[in-house]
Amino acid sequence: MKLISWNVNGLRACLNKGFSEFFESQQADIFSIQETKMQPGQAEIAFPGYQVYWNSAQKKGYSGTAVFSRREPVQVRCGIGRDEFDGEGRVLTLEFPDFALVNVYSPNAQRDLARIEFRVAFEDALRAYLLDLDARLPVIVCGDMNVARFPIDLKNPKPNEGNAGYSEPERAKMEELLQSGFTDTFRMLYPDKEGAYTWWSYLYQARSRNIGWRIDYFLASQRLQSRIRDSLIFADIPGSDHCPVGLLLDEN
């Protein structure tokens, strides 16, 4: 089974920057996107063999998630059941008979950590939601989680200590989630791989110089570890300030 996840930083814009070509080349079973920045119907988007499911933000042109799936889910759920978070379209869950796919776009803590309280509260609520789901089904979590775990996960860790995406509260919440029963699939397979980033600033030629951060993930319930074949980073795919990431999983 092949899963892809990509923060497209505006799907309508990304459609003009190679999204369709990459989508069709991958032939993924499930393709999740974050930061759609659109409502359903604002663009003609259809791929043969796929159904698309949306969770758009109430605010137009902001946030949002979507999933294209070849497999028909048993249930689709928008949000995590918390009104203070669900209006931003940040979580979309597809339940299948043998696993649940949770597409996540975590809030940015913003400059000077202006939104850190909201971010931490979101992480606590998300963890509770995932653990409740994990009690029923193995869970795969994908998306832009807006945090680099370790110094190896960003080019310049020292100058960024305490900044959004690399602050102690955000990193602690990610580790709390992982310790509660989830695996960072990329670091499980590639614990020492350097220069493996998924986001680059548009400034200072950061991408061409590979001055980046690894903030896009595939996490999985620990009981799925034996089925994980590979965890991928498509660093050479343009179209957004993020690149796609992927997960190859053996079938049951």
DAUR-V868355 format. One record per run of one state. SS is the DSSP state (helix for helix, strand for strand, loop for the rest). FROM is the first residue (numbers start at 1). TO is the last residue. If there is no record, write none. Layout:
ss->SS from->FROM to->TO
ss->SS from->FROM to->TO
//
This chain:
ss->loop from->1 to->1
ss->strand from->2 to->7
ss->loop from->8 to->10
ss->helix from->11 to->15
ss->loop from->16 to->18
ss->helix from->19 to->26
ss->loop from->27 to->29
ss->strand from->30 to->34
ss->loop from->35 to->50
ss->strand from->51 to->55
ss->loop from->56 to->64
ss->strand from->65 to->69
ss->loop from->70 to->74
ss->strand from->75 to->78
ss->loop from->79 to->82
ss->helix from->83 to->86
ss->loop from->87 to->90
ss->strand from->91 to->95
ss->loop from->96 to->99
ss->strand from->100 to->105
ss->loop from->106 to->110
ss->helix from->111 to->113
ss->loop from->114 to->115
ss->helix from->116 to->134
ss->loop from->135 to->138
ss->strand from->139 to->144
ss->loop from->145 to->150
ss->helix from->151 to->153
ss->strand from->154 to->154
ss->loop from->155 to->156
ss->helix from->157 to->160
ss->loop from->161 to->167
ss->helix from->168 to->179
ss->loop from->180 to->181
ss->strand from->182 to->184
ss->helix from->185 to->189
ss->loop from->190 to->198
ss->strand from->199 to->200
ss->loop from->201 to->211
ss->strand from->212 to->213
ss->loop from->214 to->215
ss->strand from->216 to->221
ss->helix from->222 to->227
ss->strand from->228 to->233
ss->loop from->234 to->241
ss->strand from->242 to->242
ss->loop from->243 to->244
ss->strand from->245 to->249
ss->loop from->250 to->252
//
